[in-house]
Amino acid sequence: MKEGPGEDPFAEDTTDDQVDSAPDADPKTALESDSEPDHDTTDTMSTNDIPYVIRRQTVKEDRDNEHVAFLRDEYAELEDQIRADVADELDMRSKDVSVTDLREAFVELAAENPDAVAEILESWGYEHLK
């Protein structure tokens, strides 16, 4: 009988002359072995190879920690200027540079340059807290 749209594709309809050579074969393995790449390279890209800003769905993805930044007015204005300057460096519009990304970049930059951060804190009077 001809298989049609109402037929159950998973129903067993075998004849005596049909033999299943691998009844317990893993379909995933079968697909991998049946589909040979047309080119010599078999390297695949993992999700970690895709830049974070591209692979995420939202700016808050993978950011479970919510931190509120209390800034003095002069530093809030400076943050806006830094955002504009960074956007210029990236050849982007300022509004396309996420403040969340920018602040996280500040933390990474500080982690790479703790001596510069310490120098700023000393200029604010941290030497008096020793």
N, C-alpha and C positions, 0 to 999 in steps of 0.2 A: 504494500500500500504506500502511496506517496505521502511524504511528511508535509503537513500544512500548518497554518498558523495556530490551529486548535490542538495540535498534537503535543504530547508531553515529551520534550527532548530528553528527559532523564529516564523515561520508561524503558525497561529492558525488553528488547524485542530481538532475540538472537536466534539464529538457526543452527542446526547441528554442524554445518560446515564452517561456521564462524568461530574462531578461536581467539581468545583474549590473551595476548602474549605476556602482558604485565598487568594483572588485575589490581595490584596494590601499588602501582607506580604513583609517585608524588607528582601531581599536575604541574607544580612549580618547577620541579627538576626537568620534567619533560619539555616544558616551554623553553627553559634555558638551553637545553641540548638541541632542540629543534631550530632555534633561531640563532644562526651563526652570523656574526657581524660581517658586513660587506667589505670592511677595511681591516687593516692589519692591527690597529690599536684596539685594545679591549679595556682601556682605562675608562672608568666612570666617574662622574663628578658627584661628590657627596654634598649634602646640604651645608656642611661647614665650609666648603669651598666657595659657596655663594656668599657675597658680602651681606652682612647683617641687615643693612638698610634695604636691601633688595628682597631678601627672603622673609622678612617679618610682614605681618598683616597690619599691625598697628604700631605706633611709636612706643606704646607701653608694653609690647610683647617682651617676655623674658625679664621684665622689670617689675618684680613683685614688691620691692621696697619703695614705699612712698616717703619722700623727704620734702619738707618744706624749707625753702631757702629764704631766710630773713636777711635782706640786704639793706644797708643804708642807701639813701637816695642816690648818692654819688656812684655807688657800685651797681645799682639797678640801671642807671644811665650808662655806665661803662659796659655792662653786660649787653645792652642794646647796641652800643657802638661795636663791641667785639663781634656780635652776631652779624652786623653789617659788613665788617671787615673780613670775617671768615667767609661770608657769602661771596664777597668780591673775589677772594682767593680761589673759591671753588667755581667761580663763574656761574653763580646762581643768584636768584632773588633772595633777599633777606628773609622773607616770610617762608621760604622753602627750607630753611635751616631750622630744624627743630630745637627749641630751647632745651628740651630734655636731652637730646643728643649733645648739644653744646655743653651743658653742665656735666654730663658724663665724661666728655672729652677733657673738661677742666680737671676732673678727678684723676684721669689717666695721666695727663700732663704733669700734675702735681706729684703723682707716684713716681714718675720718671725723673723729677727734679725736686726732691725734698729739700735740698739745700736752698733753692730759690724761695720755696715756701717759708722755710725757717727764717730766711733773711727778711722777708716781708713781715712776718710775725714779730721779729725782733724790732723792726722799725715802728711797730704799733705799741711797743713797750713790754713785750714778753720777757725781756731780760729782768724786769722788776718782779716777776712771779717766781723766780728761782729761790 
